[in-house]
């Protein structure tokens, strides 16, 4: 199922984006767009450079969408406050609201620090909710509270760097409740990721790409023959230029593998808790 692809971009990441986004554009279909959401920091010059990459690219500035988004969340005071305080909130709030107004409510998201080494158009044609697995359970709330206090469902090893989601299931009430809780922001850099994990957990079955084909882990030596994409997390961001020069195979498109995923379980919590108290 073809769908538009969104990314949230800041001025700081322009250099990386000019390496990674052209690869995404290169395997979009005729009726797919790359919609770049400005977090408010992009200069006019940078926005113009991004637009010039392709006629498939649309840049939506913060000022351009502000009145519409504020109207949509006017009844959600905690979302409004969260959005003012935390720029990644645009990914959790603005993007699904805008995507939900399109004729096709399913959309894809990719961070600008993901480099696609092969033509992976199937990643952007999913017809089921799909998320990227990372190398651990990285959320902003204690797992004990996920299970015993809130009774939330969160996909296992959820990472929001890449996903495909049908936002007809998007629930602002859930986001409002989540961001209103004082004990869910223990790790600021994954608050938005945790919010998306809750959205996925409440939306039914979900799938993940093969973890060796679409790599999302902090320790990674470099592309292998079966590597299709890499999320350049942590210190891997410094590898973007080196790995961008990896020879790409010339077949029409790679065929990535996917698997049905699961939610974080009580056993996962027990195992993680045991590691903190037991000797290695």
C-alpha angles and dihedrals in degrees: 000000000000116000140167118269121225132195132179111225135190130189091250091063098047094106093055093042092057088059099042107033097059088060090056092047090051094067101036116118124242092265097045126095134198105224113197115201113207111219088210097268101085114112120226088251093054092046089052092050091051092049090051092060092082144336085246090069123094122182118204114195123211093243090049094058100029101097093047095048093046089051091052094050098036090114093051107072096174091053090051092051093044091051092052093049102040125044096201086064086082087070092051097041115017100043099052091043092054094041090050091062092059124094089246107054094190114089139170128229128201129177117232090239093067115099118201109208097186136031098279102172091148090070087066098044102061119144095194131056107276132179138181119257117221132194098273147002102287113177135139097236129064113262090229089063092046089059107030106028107029102017091215127166115227125177116250115266091353119193121179096204090102130015145142115218138174101223093198081091095050112126119200090184089063092049091047091053093045097051091044092062114098094209102055100076101071093126109036098195092062101041093102090044090053091050091053089047089057091048091052092044090055094046104068131248119010137187137207135209119249105281094224093050096044104035122203110163134114095233112057127143098204146288119324126199091268096044111118102168139003129205103215098218126166113346093354090082088082089063096065097103094042095049093040086068093057107125110257120219113241103224116128093256140340118243109227123202124233133191136197107258132204142219125265107273137212087251090058089053092048092049092049091047092049092055089060095056106028125074116250 
